[in-house]
Amino acid sequence: MISPSPIPKNIETMMKKIFATLLVFLPFVGMNAQECPLVGNILQRNITSLNGKWHYIVDVQEEGYYDYRMNPTRWGFFRNAKPQRPEDLIEYDFDKAATMQIPGDWNTQDERLFFYEGTVWFKHSFQYQPKEGRKALLYFGAVNYEAIVYVNGEKMGRHVGGFTPFNYDVTKYLKKGENVVIVKVDNKRHKDNVPTQIFDWWNYGGITRDVLLVDVPDTYVENYSLQLAKTVAQPKAKKAAPATLVFSARLNEKKAGEPVVLSIPELKLKQQLTTDAEGVVNASLTLGKKQRLQLWSPDAPKRYHVEIASGSETLVDSIGFRTIETRGKQILLNGQPVFLKGVSMHEERPNGGGRANGTQDARTLLSWAKNLGCNFVRLAHYPHNEYTIREAERMGIMVWSEIPLYWTISWTNAGTFDNACRQLTDMIRRDQNRANIIIWSIANETPHSAQRDNFLSRMAQKARELDSTRLISMAMEVTGASNYVNRLQDNMNQYVDVVSFNQYIGWYRDVNDAPKMKWEIPYDKPVIISEFGGGAKAGYHGAKNQRWTEEFQENLYIENTAMLDKIEGLSGTTPWVLKDFRSPRRVLDGIQDYYNRKGLYSDKGERKKASYVLEEWYKTK
Ligand code: GCU
C-alpha cells in the first residue's frame, strides 16, 4: 500500500528545485517562434520517422539565403520554388538534386564534402493527415551546427549546437497531403560557438540524428522526471530504509486539475496525481515493505517498466533506480564505493568514420568497451545520441555526459554563455531519467582565467539547479611536473563533486618518467583521470621507445597504470581513447592520415597491445 508520507525536508528541497527548474528555465532559453520546450522520451511517443533519402544542395556562398548584397532574400531556396511559366527563372531544383541518407553526416556520404565546412540545404517531402485535437511536432535529434528549419516555405526557427535535440510545433503549418520540410545546415566554425573554432575531432556536418514527426494530443505530457531519492541506500542497515521515489511531470499547457497517473506495475505502484496551475505534478512516493526496489547497477542493470498516463496518452519508459554520491574521496553507487573502469569515446562509426547513430553503432562501440572490462564510459566531448545512452543503460555501463565547452571558449561572450546553457539544459532534459548517467561534465581542458572561472562556476551552478541528483565534474588538466611532482591546482575544484583531469605523461611530456612521478591533489574529493594515453598505428610494431609502435603505447599504459595506482582517492579512469577517430588536426602521412591514433582499438576494431594492459589492470579494480 502506497502511503504518500509527509515529505522529509531534503526531499522537499529536491522537489522544490526540480519544480523551480521545470517552471523557470525551459520556456525561455533561446527559443524561436515555433520552437516548443524539448519533449522528453521522444522515442516512445507516437512518431513518424522522416529519416531516409533527402535531397541536398551544396551552397558554398549561401546563394539560397542571401542576395548579392548579402541581405537575406525572400526568394531563397526555402521556397522550394518551381517554374510556373516557361520563361520563369528558378536556378535550383531540389527534386533534381542528389540525395543522401538522413540521419547521417555529409562528409562520409559525398567525397566532395569530406573536408567541407559551409552550408548545405536539405529537402524532404512527406504526407500528413491533420487530426482533430492533435498536434504535430517536428523533432530533430541533432543538426551540426546551425539549422534553419522551414515547413512549406515558412520559417520555424534557427537552432545552434550540433549535439542536442530541438523541436517545433508545426501543426498550423502542415496541410493535408504532401508537405515539404527544408533545412539550411551550416557547420562553419566560429570562435564564439560551442565548441569554439578548434577541436580535435572531425566537424561532421549535416542532419546527424533522427528527424521525427511526433503526433501528440493538444494537451500532452511535455517531460517528466522520476528518480530515487538519495536517502535510502543504507546497505548495512538491518532493514532497508523505505525507498522514496520523487516524481514530477509537466504538461505543455498551464492547465490545473488535469489527471496524471504514474504506474510501475512490477512494484504494484499506481499513483493518481492532479496538475497545479502551472500544469505540473510533483510527488514523493515512499514505497511499502513489500515493494522492494531492485537498484540499477553495472552487474544488475535493472530497469522498471513505467507508465505515465494523462488524457488519452500513456507514455511508457524503462527506468532504473540508483543513488550516486560522494563521500570524501569515494564515489558511492547505491551506497557502495565503486571504481569507474572507463574509457573515453567519440560518437563515431567504426570502419571509416562518420557520425554514429542508432542502437547497432552503440552496441558495437560499447561492446568494445565491455571487452576492456569497462563499467563506465566518458562520452566525449559532447552529448552523444540517445540510443548510445539507452544501450549503455541496458548493458550496465555508467556514463559521463559532457557539453562541448572545449579549450578556448569566448568566456565573456553572453551569447556563448546562453548557447552553453541551452546545450546543458537540453542534455539534462533529454537524459534526466537515465539511471546510468552518473556525471554531468561542463568542460574540457579550459585555460585558467577569472573570466573562465566566472563562466564555468555559473555553468556548474546551473547544472545543479537542473539536476541535483547527479555528480558534476569537468576535465581539468595537469600539464607539467616540477621535480617529478605533479600538482593539480584549479579554482573550479570548489564547484565540482569529482575532480577530474587529463594528463599525458609518456606522450606529450615526460616520456618514461611515469615511474618517478608523484601526485599532489589537495582536494578532499574523488579523483578521475579523464584522459591519459598515447598513439599507435595498429599493426606497426617495433621497440618500445619507437613512437607510433604498439609496443610504445603498450609500455606507456604499463607505466601509467602503475603510476596511477599511487594516486590517493583515485576513483576512476577514462583513458583516451576507445578507438582511433578522425581529426583534421592529425596530418602525419602514413601514420595518422587524419586519424587520432590514440585508440585502444583501430578504427576497424583491431585491438592494440595496450588494450590488454588496461583489461588486466581493470581486473585488479
Ligand atoms: C586532449 C583533448 C582530446 C584530444 C586529446 C589528444 O586532451 O581533450 O580531445 O583528442 O587530448 O591530444 O589526443
Residues whose N, C-alpha, C, O or C-beta is under 5 A from the ligand:
A	BS01	GCU	D200 E445 N502 E531
